[in-house]
Amino acid sequence: MVSVALFGDQDKPALVTYPDLALNHISCFQGLFFSPEVNSFLLHNFCIYHISPPGHEVGAAPIGSDDLMPSVDDLADQVLEVLNFFGLGSVMCMGVAAGAYVLTLFAMKYRQRVLGLILVSPLCRAPSWTEWLVNKVMSNLLYFYGMCGVVKELLLKRYFSQEVRGSVEEPESDIVQACRRLLDERQSISVQQFLEAMNGRRDLSEGLRKLHCRSLIFVGENSPFHSEALHMTSKLDRRYSALVEVQACGSIVTEEQPHAMLIPLEYFLTGIGLYRPSPRSFFHRKAWA
């Protein structure tokens, strides 16, 4: 079962989002969509369809440990089911880390259904041995102990830079504390199944060159997936893709530095013909003129 949170006018072009592991639209995209300038121009131009991985939605019912575990292809096919359910044609896609992989795979399988990709700290290769081992440790901990302290720390390290995670001298930032609380609400078996699906993912590198939809990639310079984003950019056709590296930021740019996405998004969507300035953005720019 797939959960979709819908915001905006359904007569407008569709923007589909997909979050990273153990997150949903609240914990992965809230910073971006609550940023006044970004929220204003995105809702002015799009109807937003936030897809949550199975069992990751707010108030999700527990999934049985013996339920069929979805593959990454199953997750990509579920995106198609959402589009068909709402009667959508071609859509803009925005994904973060694992969610970026799912939407990239979706774009490769169903090219006619994707107008463009906005990818944040994306994955595109099979997991390295290091990532595979860390994921296996997390998977076993989730299965036997649930969302325990060790799993939460590993996930927060995956999401955020050291600057906001804090240290002995500096406390955790508000966004990290909020994410920590939201992780407590996750169903551990749902997270474990999504993690296992991502641990079994295949390398998409060879198909990226044939992906001719426009792509905008953001990556935090301190993200553990920084090299993945650089690799993906090198494989995409440069005529249709661009990379934005965000300084002093981890993987979840949408939460840690959403303001850094505003101008690149405006230029990117203008190039596709999907950007109309909102009154708020007009006055915002006059104030800075």
Buried (B, 14 or more C-beta within 10 A) or exposed (E): EBBBBEBBEEEBBBBBBBBBBBBBBBBBBBBBBEBEBBBBBBBBBBBBBBBBBBBBBEEBEEBEEEEEBBBBBEBBBBBBEBBEEBEBEBBBBBBBBBBBBBBBBBBBBBEEBBBBBBBBBBBBBBBEEEBBEBBBEBBEBBBEEBBEEEBBEBBBBBBBBEBBBBEEEEEBBEBBEBBBEBBEBBBBBBBBBBBBBBBBBEEBBEBBEEBBBBBBBBBBEBBBBBEBBBBBBEBBBEEBBBBBBBEBBBBBBBBBBBEBBBEBBBEBBEBBEBBEBBEBBEEBEEEEE
